[in-house]
Amino acid sequence: MCGVFRLPETDEMLLRLERIYAGKNVLSQCVLEGNAYPGHILPVIARGKSGAQGAYLMEWGFHMKGSSSRIINARSETAAKKPLFAAAMQHRRCLIPMAHYYEWKRDDGEKQKFSFTPASPGPHYLAGIYQYEQDPILPAFTILTRPAEKDIAFIHTRMPVMFSGEAAERWLTPDADPIPLLQQALKLMDISSCA
């Protein structure tokens, strides 16, 4: 599960967003640095209605009808078959820029925080899907997860799907089948204890 991640430090993303959202109140509510949490408005890379790739603001977590709960993660193995996620998986894929993500290991009532950074060169992106919702002004995204690699499963059994380079570009390609692309997710992680 991915419930907290760190945004990369980049001015390029802010410049892209300022071009789109200049003069709109929403940019001041966006989190552009530091840790990202569910419910935050964050910069996301996606294809707009015209098909052009760009930076957009989206809220982290699909809203549950009649509830204040959010769906912040979706299992990549089943998302294409679930009614809530199927259309987004096929037509509304996105990338969420990230530097690293966090997980906590529980032992005898103690919680130990760990940071996970992809071992390959960046930039790195979390794989997501998004939807347009009734009430909120902005679209909402959820992060895809997958079974954790063996070397990190002792901390948590799930990990986010992450891409970089060409695989990230293909994730945003409208006619690409998303299922085979999931096999190209980043696997090797550098793990640090956040004592």
C-alpha positions in Angstrom: 0.0 0.0 0.0 1.2 3.5 -0.7 -0.2 6.1 1.7 2.6 8.6 1.9 5.3 9.6 -0.7 7.7 12.5 -1.2 7.4 14.8 -4.1 10.6 15.5 -6.2 12.1 18.9 -6.0 11.4 20.5 -9.4 10.6 23.9 -10.7 9.7 22.6 -14.1 6.4 21.2 -12.8 5.4 24.5 -11.2 6.0 26.3 -14.5 3.8 23.8 -16.4 1.0 24.2 -13.8 1.2 28.0 -13.7 0.6 28.1 -17.5 -2.6 26.0 -17.1 -4.0 27.3 -13.8 -2.8 30.9 -13.8 -5.3 33.2 -12.0 -7.2 30.3 -10.6 -7.6 29.8 -6.9 -6.8 26.1 -7.0 -3.0 26.4 -7.5 -2.6 27.9 -4.0 -4.2 24.7 -2.6 -1.7 22.4 -4.4 1.1 20.6 -2.6 4.2 21.0 -4.7 7.0 20.0 -2.3 7.5 17.7 0.7 5.3 14.7 1.7 2.1 13.9 -0.1 -0.9 12.5 1.8 -4.3 11.2 0.7 -6.7 14.1 0.0 -3.9 16.4 -1.1 -4.1 18.2 -4.5 -1.0 17.2 -6.4 0.7 17.7 -9.7 0.0 14.7 -12.1 1.1 14.0 -15.6 -1.7 12.9 -17.9 -3.2 13.4 -21.4 -5.8 16.1 -21.6 -9.1 15.9 -23.5 -7.2 17.0 -26.6 -4.8 14.1 -26.2 -1.8 16.3 -25.4 0.4 15.3 -22.5 0.7 17.8 -19.7 0.7 18.6 -16.0 -2.6 18.8 -14.2 -3.8 19.1 -10.7 -5.7 16.2 -9.2 -6.9 15.2 -5.8 -5.4 12.0 -4.3 -8.2 9.5 -3.7 -11.4 8.5 -5.4 -14.4 9.6 -3.3 -16.7 6.9 -2.0 -20.4 7.7 -2.6 -22.1 8.7 0.6 -18.9 8.5 2.7 -15.9 10.7 3.6 -13.6 7.7 2.8 -11.3 7.8 -0.1 -9.9 5.0 -2.3 -6.2 5.9 -2.4 -4.9 2.6 -3.9 -6.1 0.0 -6.4 -4.7 -3.5 -7.0 -3.1 -3.5 -10.4 -3.9 -7.2 -10.8 -7.7 -6.7 -10.7 -8.2 -3.0 -11.5 -9.1 -3.7 -15.2 -11.9 -6.0 -14.1 -13.4 -3.9 -11.3 -16.3 -1.6 -12.3 -15.0 1.3 -10.3 -11.5 1.2 -12.1 -12.0 -0.5 -15.5 -12.7 2.6 -17.6 -9.9 4.6 -15.9 -7.5 1.8 -16.4 -8.2 1.7 -20.1 -8.6 5.4 -20.9 -7.4 7.6 -18.0 -4.0 6.6 -16.9 -1.6 9.1 -15.2 1.8 9.4 -13.7 2.5 10.9 -10.3 6.0 12.3 -9.8 7.7 11.1 -6.7 11.2 11.0 -5.1 10.5 8.0 -2.8 7.7 6.5 -0.8 7.3 5.4 2.8 6.1 2.2 4.6 6.0 1.2 8.2 7.0 -2.2 9.6 5.2 -3.3 12.7 7.0 -5.4 15.3 5.7 -6.1 18.8 3.6 -2.9 18.8 6.5 -0.8 17.5 6.4 1.0 14.2 9.6 1.5 12.1 9.5 3.9 9.2 11.3 3.0 5.9 12.0 5.0 2.8 11.9 3.2 -0.6 13.7 4.8 -3.6 13.9 3.2 -7.0 17.5 2.1 -7.7 17.4 3.1 -11.4 18.0 6.6 -12.6 15.0 9.0 -12.4 12.8 10.7 -12.8 10.4 8.2 -11.2 6.6 8.1 -11.3 3.9 6.3 -9.5 1.4 4.7 -11.9 -2.1 6.0 -11.4 -5.6 6.1 -12.9 -8.0 9.0 -12.6 -11.7 9.8 -12.9 -13.8 12.9 -13.1 -16.1 13.1 -10.1 -19.5 14.8 -9.6 -18.8 17.2 -6.8 -15.1 18.1 -6.8 -13.9 20.6 -9.3 -10.7 18.5 -10.0 -10.3 14.9 -11.1 -9.3 12.4 -8.5 -6.6 9.8 -8.9 -5.7 6.5 -7.2 -2.3 4.8 -7.1 -1.9 1.3 -8.5 -0.2 -1.3 -6.3 1.3 -4.7 -6.8 2.7 -7.5 -4.7 6.0 -6.4 -3.1 9.3 -7.8 -4.3 10.8 -10.5 -2.1 13.5 -8.3 -0.7 11.1 -5.8 0.7 8.0 -8.0 1.5 9.2 -8.3 5.1 8.3 -4.7 5.6 5.0 -4.6 3.6 3.3 -7.1 1.3 2.3 -4.5 -1.3 4.2 -1.8 -3.1 3.2 0.9 -5.6 3.6 0.4 -9.4 6.4 2.7 -10.5 7.8 3.6 -13.9 10.6 5.7 -15.4 11.8 6.4 -18.9 10.2 4.7 -21.9 7.8 2.6 -19.7 6.4 5.8 -18.2 5.8 7.3 -21.7 4.0 4.1 -22.8 1.8 4.1 -19.7 0.3 7.4 -21.0 -0.1 6.1 -24.5 -3.9 5.9 -25.1 -4.0 2.8 -27.3 -1.4 0.8 -25.2 -2.7 -2.2 -23.4 -2.0 -1.4 -19.7 -1.8 -5.0 -18.5 1.5 -6.0 -20.2 2.9 -2.6 -19.2 2.6 -3.5 -15.5 5.3 -6.1 -16.0 7.7 -3.2 -16.8 7.3 -1.7 -13.3 10.5 -0.8 -11.4 11.5 -3.6 -9.1 14.8 -2.7 -7.5 14.6 -0.4 -4.5 17.1 1.3 -2.2 15.7 1.0 1.3 16.6 3.3 4.2 15.5 3.3 7.8 14.0 6.6 8.9 15.0 6.3 12.5 
